[in-house]
Amino acid sequence: LTSIKRETPFLEAIVAAAKQAADKFGDKHPIYLVGHSFGSRAIAHTLLRKDVCCELPRSFAGAIFFGYPLVHPKQARQDVLK
């Protein structure tokens, strides 16, 4: 997730999976995105990008992150989640 161009396919895949789950289970069941490590970071970027986040289904209820690398060893602290 180093540039918008490179991260977009990952984020679109997350949205597509959420839409598929919503189609399968219906609007009455909440959809939660669960990510570990890099998957958590991809979900965080999905939620922070307005152009992608708005595509999540209405039944999206939240995200659960575990083993989430808040700071990458090569990333400056001030650049977290940019």
N, C-alpha and C positions, 0 to 999 in steps of 0.2 A: 504494500500500500504506500508506494512512494510517489505516485502522481495520480491525478484524476483519471488519466487515460488508462493507466495500468490497473487501478483499483476497481474501475467501473464494472468489468465483467464479474468480479467476485461479489460485488454488492448486488448486482442484478440477479445473480444466482440465489442469493439469500432471499431477495424479494420474491422470486419465482417459487422457491420452496415454501415460503409462507403463504403465497396465494394458492398453491397446490393443497396445502393442509387445510386452508379455509374452504376451498371447494369440496374437499373430502368430508370435513366434519361440520361444515355449516357455520353460520354467523353466531350461533348460540354458544359455541365452545371457544374459549379464549385461546389465542395462539401466543406462545412464548418462544422466543429465540434463545437457545442455550449454546454458549460457546466456551471452548477451552483454549487458552493460550492465544495463538494467532487468530483463531476463529472468533474469540471475544473481541479482538481488535477490529476485525472486519465488521462485526455486528455494530460496534461503537461507531465506526465510520458510516455505516448504513443509517444509523439514527441521527448522525450529525449532518449528513448531506440532505438538504431540503428537497432537492430534485429526486432523490432516491427514496427517502423516508415517506414522502407523500404517496408512494406507490404501494406501501404495505397495506394489507387488507384491514378493513374496519375492525375485525375481531382481534387484531394484534393488541396484546395486553401488557407486554413487557419483555425484558431480557434478563437472563441470568448469566453472569460471567464467573468463571473460576480459572485459576492459574493465569490470570490476565496480566500481561507485561505492561504496566503503566508507562514504564520508560525503557526504551531499547538502549543497550549499552552504547550504541553509536549515535543516539539521538540526543540533541540538546534538550534539557528540561523544559525550556520555554516553548519548545515546538511540539509538546505532547498533544496529540489529537488534532493536529492541524491537517 
